[in-house]
């Protein structure tokens, strides 16, 4: 079995899913930049054991590169990543670098030219989190299609049972509030300003027909919790939640809102769609930006546009009988794209 050195910024459940899939093909060594994430404060999560690169030492790191056949790096912005690329190329190792959808670089700028040269000389393959990421590197940097491999975050498998959705359909018909779920940290690009403005545009009678649960932490939590609480008559703020509670809340909700102005990937909309839930998302969420068709498999608005979001919220509340019909089509479409089969098809 070939040996793989896999690097990640920090441990996370979605990283573990990658690793478990890769272990079917490789003997995997794991290396992290940091022991844990500052923003994602899991308490019960137990990650895969791995070395911390900064604590490992340059000589030991070089030896580890030499011992492995394949190297997967978590980017190229760190000095150790550039060093690793040089050493791995000298030792003729198979190399791939993972990339989310990047902040876009203006074509013909100095930064663009530098990156184009860097990619052509040092990066033989890019593992792209989304299909839109593949297109970006092909179109903006003329990167060869065969060298951009689809490699999304390994997401939850779609539940086999549909019983929880059937119960919610029945409850909504009997007059229960529509349950909206927001799972997003309170940071500037997460779109809470857009959501708050959209909620102020809704008719007060409509607001009485919904219940919101908002999970997430961050520096803007106090500000937007206070604002949203003044608008919504039925809302709960849970702060940071663990994976088990997150999965439970997904099952119990009807609609997931993801209003981020820019999301290099975006896992919650995928999870929600796999559960057959309706998603209302901005087109800044790159995991689904090229696959949602309004009214067919979900709803999408232009990033930052609170008026469009308000219109979609109004439409959802007024046409509540269509929530799960759209959600079911979304489940079918999302499972064709994000099904973790890419881990079996990875050609390195």
N, C-alpha and C positions, 0 to 999 in steps of 0.2 A: 504493500500500500504506500502511495506517495505521501510525503510529508508536506504539510501546509502551515505556514506562519501567517496567522490572521490577526490584524490589528484593528482596534476600535478605540474611540475616544474614551468611553467609559462603559461599564457593564450595564445591560438593560435587557428586559425580557425579549424584545425583538431581536437583539444581538444573539441571545441564547438560542433562539429558534433557527437563526442562520447556522450557528455552530453545530447544533444537533443534526441539521440536514447535511452539512459538509462532512461530518464524521462518518457518513455512510460511504464516502468516496476517499477521504483523506485521513491521515493521522494528524490531528490538529493541535498546534501550539498557539496559545492565545496571549496577546499583549495589549495592555491598555495604556492610554495617556494618563488617565486619572483613576483613582480607586472607586470614585462614585461621582454622580452628577450633582452639581450644586442646585439645579433647578428641579430635578426629579427626585423627590425625597421619599423613596420607598422605604418602608420599615420592615416588612415581612419578606421582601424579595431576597432570595439567596442566589447570587450570580455564579456562573462558571468561574472557577479559579483561573487566574492568569497572572503574568508578571506585570509590574508597573515599569514602563520603559525608562523613565528618568532615574529609577532606583537600581536599574540593572547593570549599568555601566557600558561604555562604548565597546570594550573588548569582548565582553560577554554577548552583547547585542550582535556584533559582527560574526561571532562564532555561531550564534543561533541562525542568522541569515544563511551561513554556509551549510548548516545541517539540513536545511529544508529545501524541497524541490520547487515549491510554488510559494509566492509571496502575494498576499492581498493587503494593500495599504488603505487606510481610511481617509486618504486625501494626499495633497502635496504641499500644503501650506506650512507645515512644520519642518524645522531644520533636520530633524531625525528622519523624516520621510524622504527628503531630498538625498540625504546620505544613504539611506536604505536603497533607493533607486539606483544610485551610482554603484554601490557594492554588488547589488543583485544583478545588474547588467554586466558588470565585470566578471561575475561568477557564472554568467549565462543561466540564470534562474528564470523560470516562468513568472512574469509579473503582471498584476492587474491592480488598478487603483479605483476605489469606489468613489462615486460622486452622486450627491443629491442634485436637484436642479439648482444651478448656481445663480447668484445675483448677476444679472445680465451685464455683459461687457460691451461697450459701444465698438462696433466694428471699425477698424482703421485707427483706433487709438493706440498709444504706445503700450498700454497694459494688454490690449488684445494681441498685438504683435509679439510681445514678450511671451505671453501664454501660448500662443500658436507655435512658436519656436520650441518652447519647453515641452509641450505635448508631443510634438513630432520627433524630438530627440530622445526623450527620457521615458515616455509613457506608452508602452506597446499596446495596452488594452485598458479601456475604461469600463468599469461595471456601473451601469446607469440605473438609478433608482426607479426611473419612470421612462415610458416611451417618449415623453416630451423631452427628457434629458438626452436621450439618444439623438433625437432630431436636432436639439440645440447644438451639440458638439459636431454633428455632421454638417449643419448649415452655417454655423458661425465660425468654426475652426477648420472646416474641410476635413474633418477626421473620418477615416474610412469606416463605412457602415459595418463591415465584418469585424472591426475592432471595438465597436460599442456593443456590449453585451447587456441584455436586460437582466437586472439583478436587484429587484425591489426588496424592501424590508420584508422578512418573513412574517406574515400576519396570521391572525386566528383562522382556523378552519371554520367554514360555515356550519352552524348547528344543523343536525339532521332533522330534529323535531321542530315542528312549526306551531306547537300547542300554545306557546306564550303569545304568539301573534293572533291566533284565533280567539283567545280570551280577551285580548285588547280590542279586537274588532267588535266583539259582542258588547264590551263595556262602553265603547264610544257610541254605539248605536243606542245604548240605554241611557245616554246622556252624560257619561263621564267626561271630565276635562281631557283635552288632548295633552299628552305629556311630551314636553320638549326637553331635550337633554343637551347641555353644552359641556364638553370635556376639553378644556383649553386653559393653559396657564394665562395669568394676567400680566402680559407683556405688551409692549407697544405695537408689535406687528400682528397681534392676535385678534384684532378687530373688535374689541369690546366697545370702542367709541362708535363704530358703525352699528353694532347691535343696539346700543343704547339709543342712538338717534332714531333707528328704525322703530323701536318700541314706542317712542313718543309719538310717532305718526299713526299708530293704530287706534282704531275706534275703541273707546272704553268698554263697550259691550263685548267686543271681541276678546279683550284681555281677561274678561271674566270666564271665558271658555277654555282657558289654558292653564297648565301648571308647569312651571319651570324648575328644573334641577340643574345647578351650575357647579361643576367640579373643576378645581384648579387653584393654584396659588401663584404668588408673584408680587412684584413691587406695586402693581396698580390694583391689587385686589380690594383694598379698603375704599379707594376712590370710586370704582365702578360698582362694587357691591352696594354702596350707599345710594348711588344714582339709580340703579336698576330696581332696588327695593322700593323706591318712591313711585315707580311706574307700575310694577306688577303686583297685583293683589295676592298672588299665590306663587311664591318663589322660595327655594331653599339654596343656600350656599354651603357647600360641603368642604371647601378647601381641597387639599391634596387627598386623593383616595388611592387605595391599593388595587391591584389587578382584579382580585376576586370581586370587590365591590363594583368596580368599573364594568365588569362583564354582567353582573346582576342588574345594574342600572340600564345598560343597553337593552337587555331583554324586556325590562319593564317600561321602557319609553316607547314613543311612537315616531318621533321626529328628532333627528340630530341636526343642530346648527353648527356650522364651522365657518366663522366670518373672517378668518385671518386674511390680512391684506397680502401677505406672502408666506407661503409654507413650502419649503423645499421638497417635502414629501407630504405627510399628513396621514396618520394611521387611523384616527377615529372615524372618518367618513367611510373608509374601507370596512372597518369592523361593523359599523352600523348597517351598511348595505348588505354585508354577508348575513346579518341577522334579519334581513327583509324589512328594514326600517327606511322611511323616507329621509333623504338628506337634503338640506338646504345649505349650499356651500358657495363660497366665492370662487371665481376662476383663478385666484391666486394660490389655490391649493393644488399643487402640481400632480399629486397622485391620481387625481380624478378629473383634472381640468380639460382633458381631451376626450372624455368619454361620456359625460353627463349631457343628456338631451332633455331640455326643459319639458316637464309634464309627462315624459315617457318613462325615464328611470330615475328621476330625481329633479331637483331644482338648482339652478346656478345663476348667480348674479355677478356683475362686474365688481371686482375688488374695490372696496371703499365706497360703494354706492348704497347708501342707507335707504334711499327711496325705492330702489329695486328690491332690496331685502324686505322692506315693509310691504310691498306689493305681493311678494311671494308668501310672506307670513299670512297676509289677509286671504290670499287664494287658498292656502292650505287649510285655514280654519273654516272658511266658507264651503270648501269641498271635502270635508273630512272623510266622506265615504270612499274617496279615491286614494287615501294615504297608503293603504296596504296593497292596493293594486299596483301603484307606482313602485312601492317598496319591493314587491315581489319581482318585478321586472329588473329593478336595480340589483337584486341579489343574483339573478341569472347572469346579468352582464358583468358584474364585478368578479364573479367566480371564474369566468372565462379568462380573465386577465391575471388576477391575483390568486393563484391556487398552489403556490410553492413548488410547482413542477420544475421551475427554473433551476432549483438546486440539483435536480437529477440530470438536467441537460447542460450543465455548465461545462464548457469545453476549454480547459486550461492546460 
